[in-house]
Amino acid sequence: MQIKLTRESILWAYRLLLDREPENQKAIDAQLQGAANTQELRQNFMRSQEFQNKNQQTHHLPLAGDEPPMNIENVSDRALLQVLFKHIQDTWSYLGETEPHWSVITSEQFLQSQINTTKELFYDSGRANVVQLLKTLDRNGLDRSAFKSCLEYGCGLGRVTRWLSEKFETVFGYDISRAHLQSAEHYLENQGISNINLRHVREVKDIENLPKVDVIYSAIVLQHNPPPIISLIVKEMITALNPGGVAYFQVPTYRMGYNFSLEKYLHDEATRREMEMHVLPQGTIFDIVRKEGGNIVEVLEDNWTGFRPKERSNTFVIQKSTRLV
Ligand SMILES: C[S@@+](CC[C@H](N)C(=O)[O-])C[C@H]1O[C@@H](n2cnc3c(N)ncnc32)[C@H](O)[C@@H]1O
C-alpha cells in the first residue's frame, strides 16, 4: 500500500527517525520533493548519515557467514556471450525509449509524466556519486592530480558523467542503449559541456576496445547483466586502465538463492524486457582482477541495491599495477 506524502508525514518522519523537528519549511519542502511515497521517504531518511549515526543499533550485517554457495555457470563462447549481450541491449533500448529517467533511478518522481518538474533533481543526484568517488581516492592515498581521463561505463543519461566532466580533462561515457545516449547528448549540449565523448556499445567487441584511461567509474550498471557479461566487463575495464589507474565499480556479490544457468536463463528471460538484477561473487571478481594485473585497494559495502537481508552489494576499488604483468 502506498500512502501519499503530506507535510504531516514529513514532520513525523523527522520525529520518529531523527528524534527532532525539521530545521525549517525549506527542509520539509526538500523531503516532499525528494520522495514520491512513504516507502521512498523512509529510505531517504534511513540512508542519511544522521539516521545512521543516531541509530547504530539498527544496522545488521547483510550476511551472517553461514550462507550456502551460489551456482553460477561460466560462459566463454563468443557467440553465446553475444546472445546474452543482445538481450540486455534490447531491454535497455526499450527502457531508454519508454522510461529513460525512471530506468536510471527507479523512483516514481522520475517517470516521464513528472520529469519536467524533477529533471534538475535527477541530475543533481549524480553530484554525490562523484564526491564519493573522489573521497574514496583520497582516503586510499591515490593521487588524483595525476588522473586526467575518466570513463564511465554505463553512463545512461549522463547523470554522473556531467559531474565527472568537472573533475577530469577528458571523459568518456559508454552505454549499451542508443536512446539513453541520445538523451544524454541533448542534455550535455544544453548545459554547454563539451569534454564528454559519448560512445555506443553495439556489440561484445566494443567492450573489448575501451580506450586507455586513468579512472573508470561504473555504478548500478553491471548488476543488470548476467554474470558472464559482468565478468567480461570487469576484465576489460581493468585492461583499459593506464598503469597506476583506478577502477571504481559496483557489483552485487551475493544473494541467497541466486543461481545462473545459461539454458534456464535463455528459456525464462529471453523474451522479457524487464530490468534484471544479477550477482557475481567476490571470489570471481578477485580472480579476474589478479589475472589482469590489478591490485585490490578497497572493497566497500554499499547500498545500491537497498538494504535487503541475505544480499550484499560491493563497490570495488582496483588499481592497475604500474609494472607489466
Ligand atoms: C540504472 S542505469 C545507470 C546509469 C548511470 N550509471 C547512473 O548512475 O546514472 C544503467 C545504465 O547502464 C546501461 N547498461 C546496462 N548494461 C550495459 C552494458 N552491458 N554495457 C553498457 N551499458 C550498459 C543501461 O543502458 C543504462 O543506461
PDBQT file of the ligand as one rigid body, heavy atoms in Angstrom, charges set to zero:
ROOT
HETATM    1  C1  LIG A 401      20.473   2.158 -13.924  1.00  0.00    +0.000 C 
HETATM    2  S1  LIG A 401      21.214   2.954 -15.297  1.00  0.00    +0.000 S 
HETATM    3  C2  LIG A 401      22.557   3.836 -14.512  1.00  0.00    +0.000 C 
HETATM    4  C3  LIG A 401      23.135   4.937 -15.364  1.00  0.00    +0.000 C 
HETATM    5  C4  LIG A 401      24.286   5.693 -14.705  1.00  0.00    +0.000 C 
HETATM    6  N1  LIG A 401      25.332   4.782 -14.306  1.00  0.00    +0.000 N 
HETATM    7  C5  LIG A 401      23.807   6.477 -13.496  1.00  0.00    +0.000 C 
HETATM    8  O1  LIG A 401      24.124   6.087 -12.358  1.00  0.00    +0.000 OA
HETATM    9  O2  LIG A 401      23.132   7.478 -13.662  1.00  0.00    +0.000 OA
HETATM   10  C6  LIG A 401      22.057   1.631 -16.094  1.00  0.00    +0.000 C 
HETATM   11  C7  LIG A 401      22.693   2.047 -17.409  1.00  0.00    +0.000 C 
HETATM   12  O3  LIG A 401      23.614   1.033 -17.814  1.00  0.00    +0.000 OA
HETATM   13  C8  LIG A 401      23.455   0.758 -19.185  1.00  0.00    +0.000 C 
HETATM   14  N2  LIG A 401      23.918  -0.626 -19.383  1.00  0.00    +0.000 N 
HETATM   15  C9  LIG A 401      23.379  -1.770 -18.905  1.00  0.00    +0.000 A 
HETATM   16  N3  LIG A 401      24.105  -2.817 -19.291  1.00  0.00    +0.000 NA
HETATM   17  C10 LIG A 401      25.137  -2.342 -20.029  1.00  0.00    +0.000 A 
HETATM   18  C11 LIG A 401      26.235  -2.945 -20.720  1.00  0.00    +0.000 A 
HETATM   19  N4  LIG A 401      26.416  -4.262 -20.716  1.00  0.00    +0.000 N 
HETATM   20  N5  LIG A 401      27.086  -2.140 -21.377  1.00  0.00    +0.000 NA
HETATM   21  C12 LIG A 401      26.909  -0.786 -21.382  1.00  0.00    +0.000 A 
HETATM   22  N6  LIG A 401      25.898  -0.166 -20.777  1.00  0.00    +0.000 NA
HETATM   23  C13 LIG A 401      25.023  -0.932 -20.085  1.00  0.00    +0.000 A 
HETATM   24  C14 LIG A 401      21.972   0.992 -19.441  1.00  0.00    +0.000 C 
HETATM   25  O4  LIG A 401      21.678   1.243 -20.796  1.00  0.00    +0.000 OA
HETATM   26  C15 LIG A 401      21.681   2.187 -18.545  1.00  0.00    +0.000 C 
HETATM   27  O5  LIG A 401      21.884   3.388 -19.218  1.00  0.00    +0.000 OA
ENDROOT
TORSDOF 0
